[in-house]
Amino acid sequence: MRLSGWMCAAVAGALVAVSPTPANADAPIDPLVGAPGLGDPYYPLDGNGGYDVQHYDVAIDYDPPTHWLTGTTKISATATQGLARFNLDFAGPQLRMVTVNQLPAAFERNGEHELTVTPLLPLLPGLPFIVTVDYAGPAVNTEGEGWTFAPSGGAFVAGEPHSATSWYPLNDTPLDKATFALHATVPAEWEVVSNGVRTENVLRGDKRAVSWVSTKPVVGYLTTVAIDKFDYLEQRRANGTPLVSAFAPDAQEQRETEQRLPEILDFIESLYGPYPFDTAGGIYLDADIGFSLETQTRPLYAPMIDLQTVVHEIAHQWWGDWVSVRHWSDICLNECFASYTADYLWPERMAGRNVDDDYRETIRRSRDNAKFWSIPLENPGAGNEFTSVYYRGPLFLHALRKQIGDAVFFPAVRDFLAAHAYGNASMPEFRAFVQSRSPMNLVGFFDAWLNRTELPPEEYLFPGWSASPGL
């Protein structure tokens, strides 16, 4: 995610921590009931226990004039324990029916997003099962936490860390990635864009049927559907990878920026390894949304973005999409690297900018600003995930690069990604991995930059520099 200017200014000034809602640790554990949450330190009721999802097959019919959404989601999963009852995460329209293995199941909605399902027959551990959920009702405009309505009458889904529950039921946690397919039906004059490869786009009478398939596992908030009167830009990388980008009616001015996508992919691939997906692109919006988002293979872009925003969101295809956080307290893995790639590495390597000077100037301006250093990069606290990672994150990574040297830094981050391919990683794992590649003791450096809430000591602010002139 990259914040638009007005939103970035807002989060920089509003640095108030929000206490997470604790799970009920005293509740008795039923061995045949899947846990209603996975204990994320910030969002303890996100995700559900007792099963592992392999694939989501989402079919929706959406009518833009009325915002009416009809959906059927089939979830293919494997029970990891005996299950007489389990939960899904869903905050979308009214439910019509739930079946498990084609047999009717009892269901109940509770809390903000919990859907409790009781199958007719208990599920046995280790065996696959299919949950089918039918629902219908109006999509609700949440403006950045799910559905957002566009000025043209179209609509799209965006939000981090939550958005998917607004349009399909799922196990809403980064820890349970799954492949994904969308089959959407809309009035014929509308277009539908989503993640992955488009496998169908046909007219059937006064309706358009569109399918998109993601063959690599994806986290829920990284899925999207965008419905508008899009115009397309289709390109190919030198290796043949298809690039499909869509532009809302008032976003056509961004075509020139998106034409540089092959160049951007080549650049980031040179840093972090081969592009991990079989397609790429972008969805350029003209709605009033305050952020762009790294939806997998095809990021969503807010109006009036710049080239560095595109570099940021494409860097997320490695940091956040290919390798995702274990918990939301690990958010620096996503945002620190995306910000460093866009704000330091691209200007340095592609424009010849002296980013050491940029670093020094930022330190000079912020060294006496206590608020700038008040939120730690590792475990910033619920509600503060999208704050310091943007403005302190690039400084941390540039200092780390200076501390251990380019010959260690770039192979280490590249190998770290490869070691966690299509999975999850944490900040402690990153620290341990980098330490394993460097002969110097990095404990003090990491603590000063990641855990403390004050300006790091000079030895960690300027490692590898002989002096810090003018500071």
C-alpha positions in Angstrom: 0.0 0.0 0.0 1.1 3.5 -0.7 -0.8 6.4 0.8 -1.9 9.4 -1.3 -0.5 12.7 -0.2 -3.4 13.9 2.0 -3.6 10.5 3.7 0.1 10.3 4.3 0.0 13.7 6.0 -2.8 12.6 8.1 -1.1 9.4 9.4 2.1 11.2 10.0 0.3 13.5 12.4 -2.1 11.0 14.0 0.1 8.6 15.9 -2.2 7.3 18.5 -2.0 3.6 19.3 -5.2 1.5 19.3 -5.4 -1.5 21.7 -6.4 -4.7 20.0 -9.4 -6.6 21.1 -8.1 -9.7 23.0 -9.4 -13.1 22.3 -11.1 -14.9 25.1 -8.2 -16.9 26.5 -10.4 -18.4 29.2 -13.0 -20.0 26.9 -12.9 -23.9 27.0 -11.4 -25.5 24.0 -13.7 -28.0 22.1 -11.6 -30.4 20.1 -14.3 -30.6 17.4 -14.7 -26.8 16.9 -12.4 -24.8 14.8 -11.0 -21.7 16.5 -12.8 -18.4 15.5 -9.5 -16.6 15.2 -5.8 -17.3 14.8 -4.5 -14.9 17.5 -2.9 -12.3 15.4 -1.6 -9.7 18.0 -3.5 -6.9 16.3 -6.5 -8.7 14.9 -7.0 -11.9 17.1 -10.2 -12.9 15.4 -8.9 -12.7 11.9 -8.7 -16.1 10.3 -10.1 -19.4 11.6 -8.6 -22.6 12.8 -9.3 -26.3 12.0 -8.8 -26.2 8.2 -6.5 -25.2 5.4 -8.0 -23.6 2.2 -6.6 -24.7 -1.1 -8.8 -22.7 -3.5 -11.6 -20.2 -3.7 -14.0 -20.2 -6.7 -16.1 -17.0 -6.5 -19.0 -16.4 -8.8 -20.8 -13.0 -8.6 -23.5 -11.1 -10.5 -23.3 -7.4 -10.0 -25.7 -4.7 -11.2 -24.0 -1.3 -11.1 -27.2 0.9 -11.0 -28.6 -0.8 -8.0 -25.3 -2.1 -6.4 -27.1 -5.5 -6.1 -24.6 -8.3 -5.5 -25.5 -12.0 -5.9 -22.7 -14.5 -5.1 -21.8 -18.1 -4.8 -18.4 -19.0 -3.3 -17.0 -22.5 -3.3 -14.2 -23.1 -0.8 -12.0 -26.2 -1.3 -10.2 -27.0 2.0 -8.8 -29.7 4.1 -9.7 -30.3 7.7 -6.7 -30.2 10.0 -8.7 -31.6 12.9 -12.1 -33.1 13.5 -14.8 -30.4 12.9 -18.3 -30.5 14.1 -18.3 -26.7 13.7 -16.0 -24.1 12.1 -15.9 -20.5 11.1 -15.5 -18.4 8.0 -14.9 -14.7 7.8 -17.7 -12.8 6.0 -19.3 -9.4 6.3 -21.1 -9.3 3.0 -24.7 -9.5 1.9 -27.4 -11.6 3.4 -26.9 -15.4 3.4 -29.3 -17.6 1.5 -27.7 -21.1 1.9 -24.6 -22.9 3.1 -23.7 -26.4 2.2 -20.8 -28.6 3.2 -20.0 -31.5 0.7 -23.3 -30.7 -1.0 -25.3 -31.3 2.2 -27.2 -28.5 3.9 -25.4 -27.0 6.8 -26.6 -24.8 9.7 -25.0 -21.3 9.9 -25.0 -18.3 12.1 -23.5 -14.9 11.8 -21.9 -13.3 14.8 -19.4 -10.6 15.7 -18.1 -8.2 13.0 -17.3 -10.9 10.4 -17.8 -14.4 11.8 -19.8 -17.0 10.0 -20.2 -20.1 12.0 -21.0 -23.3 10.0 -22.3 -26.5 11.4 -22.1 -29.3 8.8 -24.7 -32.1 8.8 -21.9 -34.6 9.2 -18.7 -33.8 11.2 -15.5 -33.5 9.1 -12.7 -35.9 9.6 -9.1 -34.7 10.0 -6.9 -34.9 7.0 -9.8 -35.1 4.5 -10.8 -32.5 1.9 -14.2 -30.8 1.9 -16.1 -28.2 0.0 -18.1 -25.4 1.5 -20.6 -23.5 -0.8 -22.0 -20.2 0.4 -24.9 -18.5 -1.5 -25.7 -14.8 -0.7 -27.4 -11.8 -2.2 -28.0 -8.2 -1.3 -26.7 -4.7 -1.9 -23.0 -4.0 -1.8 -22.2 -1.4 0.8 -19.9 1.5 0.1 -17.1 1.3 2.7 -14.7 3.7 1.0 -11.4 2.0 1.5 -12.4 -1.1 3.6 -14.2 -3.1 1.0 -16.5 -1.9 -1.7 -16.0 1.7 -3.0 -18.3 3.2 -5.6 -16.8 5.0 -8.6 -18.1 8.3 -10.1 -18.9 6.5 -13.4 -21.3 4.2 -11.5 -18.8 1.3 -11.3 -17.4 -0.2 -8.2 -14.3 -1.9 -6.9 -13.0 -3.7 -3.7 -9.9 -2.4 -1.9 -8.6 -2.3 1.6 -5.8 -3.4 3.9 -5.7 -5.4 6.1 -9.4 -6.1 5.5 -11.6 -6.0 2.3 -12.3 -9.5 1.0 -15.0 -10.2 3.6 -17.2 -7.6 2.0 -17.7 -9.7 -1.2 -16.9 -13.3 -0.4 -16.5 -15.7 2.6 -13.0 -16.8 3.3 -10.3 -17.7 5.9 -9.2 -14.0 6.2 -5.6 -14.4 7.3 -2.2 -14.0 5.6 -1.4 -17.5 7.1 -3.8 -19.3 4.8 -3.0 -18.5 1.2 -5.0 -20.2 -1.6 -5.5 -20.0 -5.3 -8.4 -17.9 -6.5 -10.8 -17.7 -9.4 -13.5 -15.1 -10.1 -16.4 -15.5 -12.5 -18.4 -12.3 -12.8 -21.5 -11.4 -14.7 -22.4 -7.7 -15.3 -24.5 -5.7 -17.8 -22.9 -5.9 -21.3 -21.6 -2.3 -21.3 -19.4 -2.9 -18.2 -16.0 -4.5 -17.9 -14.6 -6.6 -15.0 -10.9 -6.7 -13.9 -9.4 -8.9 -11.2 -6.3 -10.8 -10.3 -4.4 -13.3 -12.5 -5.1 -14.3 -16.1 -8.3 -13.4 -17.8 -9.7 -16.7 -19.2 -13.1 -15.5 -20.4 -14.7 -12.2 -21.6 -17.8 -12.9 -23.6 -21.2 -11.3 -24.3 -24.3 -13.4 -23.7 -27.3 -11.3 -24.7 -27.4 -8.2 -22.5 -24.8 -9.6 -20.1 -21.0 -9.9 -20.0 -19.4 -12.9 -18.5 -15.8 -12.5 -17.3 -13.4 -15.0 -15.6 -10.0 -14.4 -14.0 -7.8 -17.1 -12.6 -4.9 -16.8 -10.1 -2.8 -20.0 -10.2 -0.5 -18.8 -7.4 -1.7 -18.6 -3.8 -3.0 -15.2 -2.7 -4.0 -13.6 0.6 -7.6 -12.4 0.8 -7.0 -8.6 1.0 -4.8 -9.0 -2.1 -7.8 -10.1 -4.2 -10.0 -7.6 -5.9 -12.8 -7.1 -8.4 -13.2 -3.8 -10.3 -16.2 -3.0 -12.4 -16.2 0.0 -14.7 -16.2 1.1 -18.3 -12.5 0.3 -18.6 -10.1 0.9 -21.5 -7.2 -1.5 -21.7 -3.5 -1.4 -22.3 -2.0 -4.8 -23.3 1.8 -5.3 -23.3 4.2 -8.1 -23.0 7.6 -8.5 -21.3 10.5 -9.7 -23.3 10.0 -13.1 -21.9 6.4 -13.2 -23.0 4.7 -12.5 -19.7 1.3 -10.8 -20.6 0.7 -7.4 -19.0 -3.0 -6.3 -18.9 -3.8 -2.9 -17.4 -7.2 -1.2 -17.1 -8.1 2.5 -17.0 -11.3 4.0 -15.6 -12.9 6.7 -17.8 -11.1 9.6 -16.1 -7.8 7.8 -15.6 -6.5 7.8 -19.2 -3.7 10.2 -18.4 -1.9 7.4 -16.5 -1.3 5.3 -19.7 2.1 6.8 -20.2 3.2 5.8 -16.7 1.9 2.2 -17.1 3.7 1.8 -20.4 6.9 1.7 -18.3 5.7 -1.5 -16.5 8.0 -3.8 -18.4 11.0 -1.6 -17.4 9.8 -1.5 -13.8 9.4 -5.3 -13.6 12.9 -5.8 -15.2 14.4 -3.4 -12.6 12.8 -5.0 -9.5 13.6 -8.5 -10.9 17.3 -7.5 -11.0 17.0 -6.8 -7.2 14.9 -9.5 -5.8 14.8 -12.4 -8.3 12.4 -13.5 -11.0 8.9 -12.0 -11.1 6.9 -14.6 -9.2 3.6 -14.6 -11.2 2.4 -15.4 -14.7 0.9 -12.0 -15.5 1.0 -8.4 -14.3 -0.7 -5.1 -14.9 -2.6 -2.4 -13.1 -6.1 -1.0 -12.4 -6.2 2.7 -12.6 -9.2 4.2 -10.7 -10.9 7.6 -10.9 -12.7 7.3 -7.5 -11.9 9.3 -4.5 -9.7 6.8 -2.6 -6.7 7.8 -0.5 -4.3 5.0 -1.2 -3.0 2.6 -3.9 -2.9 -1.1 -3.1 -0.7 -4.0 -4.2 -3.6 -6.4 -5.2 -1.8 -9.4 -6.5 -0.6 -9.2 -10.1 -2.7 -6.1 -10.8 -2.4 -3.3 -8.3 -5.1 -0.7 -7.7 -4.0 2.9 -8.3 -5.7 5.9 -6.8 -6.0 9.1 -9.0 -3.1 11.4 -9.5 -0.3 8.9 -8.7 3.3 9.2 -9.9 5.8 6.8 -11.2 7.2 6.0 -7.8 3.8 4.8 -6.6 3.8 2.3 -9.4 7.3 1.2 -8.5 6.2 0.9 -4.9 3.2 -1.3 -5.6 5.1 -3.5 -8.1 7.8 -4.0 -5.5 5.0 -5.4 -3.3 4.6 -8.2 -5.7 7.7 -9.6 -4.1 7.4 -8.0 -0.6 3.9 -8.7 0.5 2.4 -10.9 -2.3 5.0 -13.5 -3.1 6.2 -13.5 0.5 3.5 -12.3 3.0 3.6 -11.3 6.7 3.0 -13.9 9.3 1.3 -11.3 11.5 0.4 -7.7 11.0 3.1 -6.7 13.5 5.6 -7.8 10.7 4.3 -5.1 8.3 7.8 -3.6 7.9 8.6 -6.5 5.7 6.0 -5.3 3.2 6.1 -1.5 3.5 9.7 -0.8 4.4 11.0 -2.7 1.3 8.4 -1.3 -1.1 9.2 2.2 0.1 12.9 1.7 -0.1 12.7 0.3 -3.6 10.6 3.2 -4.8 12.1 6.1 -2.9 15.8 5.0 -2.9 16.8 2.2 -5.2 14.8 3.4 -8.3 16.1 7.0 -8.1 19.6 5.8 -7.4 19.8 3.1 -10.1 17.5 4.6 -12.8 18.0 8.3 -12.3 21.5 8.6 -10.9 20.4 10.2 -7.8 22.8 10.4 -4.8 20.5 8.8 -2.2 23.2 9.0 0.5 22.6 12.8 0.4 18.8 12.2 0.6 19.3 10.0 3.6 21.5 12.6 5.4 19.0 15.4 4.7 16.1 13.3 6.0 18.1 12.6 9.2 19.0 16.3 9.5 15.3 17.3 9.3 14.0 14.6 11.6 16.6 14.1 14.2 15.0 16.4 16.8 11.4 15.4 15.9 10.4 13.0 18.7 7.2 12.1 16.9 9.1 10.9 13.9 10.8 8.2 16.0 7.9 7.5 18.4 6.5 4.4 16.6 8.8 1.4 16.3 9.2 -0.3 12.9 8.9 -3.8 14.3 5.6 -4.3 16.1 4.3 -0.7 15.6 1.0 -1.5 17.4 -2.6 -2.0 16.2 -3.8 1.1 14.3 -0.2 2.2 13.6 0.7 -0.4 11.0 0.7 2.2 8.2 2.7 5.0 9.7 6.4 4.8 10.5 7.0 2.0 7.9 6.7 4.6 5.1 9.0 7.3 6.5 11.4 5.4 8.8 11.4 2.2 6.8 13.6 3.4 3.9 16.0 5.0 6.4 16.4 1.7 8.3 17.1 -0.3 5.1 19.6 2.2 3.8 21.4 2.2 7.1 21.4 -1.6 7.1 22.8 -1.6 3.6 25.6 0.7 4.7 26.2 -1.4 7.8 26.7 -4.7 6.0 27.6 -3.6 2.5 26.0 -4.1 -0.9 27.8 -7.4 -1.4 26.0 -8.8 1.6 22.7 -6.8 1.6 21.4 -7.5 -1.9 22.1 -11.3 -2.0 20.7 -11.6 1.5 17.3 -10.0 0.8 17.1 -11.8 -2.5 17.8 -15.2 -0.8 15.4 -14.4 2.1 12.5 -14.0 -0.4 13.4 -17.2 -2.2 13.5 -19.1 1.1 9.9 -18.1 1.9 8.5 -18.2 -1.6 4.7 -18.2 -1.8 4.6 -18.4 2.0 5.0 -16.1 5.0 7.8 -14.5 6.9 8.3 -12.4 10.0 10.6 -9.6 11.1 12.4 -11.9 13.6 13.1 -14.3 10.8 14.4 -11.5 8.7 16.8 -10.3 11.4 18.1 -13.8 12.0 18.6 -14.4 8.3 20.5 -11.2 7.7 22.6 -11.9 10.8 23.5 -15.4 9.4 25.0 -13.6 6.4 27.0 -11.0 8.2 30.1 -11.6 10.3 29.4 -8.5 12.4 27.1 -8.5 15.4 23.8 -6.8 14.4 21.9 -7.1 17.6 22.4 -3.5 18.7 21.8 -2.1 15.2 18.5 -4.0 14.8 17.4 -3.0 18.3 18.1 0.7 17.7 16.3 0.8 14.4 13.5 -1.6 14.9 12.5 -1.6 18.5 13.5 1.7 20.1 11.3 4.8 19.9 14.1 7.4 19.7 16.8 8.5 17.3 19.4 5.7 16.8 22.9 6.3 18.1 25.3 7.9 15.6 27.2 4.6 15.1 23.9 3.1 13.7 22.8 6.3 11.9 25.9 6.5 9.8 27.5 3.0 9.6 30.1 2.8 6.8 30.4 6.6 6.6 33.6 8.2 7.8 31.7 11.2 9.1 28.3 12.8 9.1 29.0 16.3 7.7 26.6 19.0 8.4 24.6 17.1 11.0 
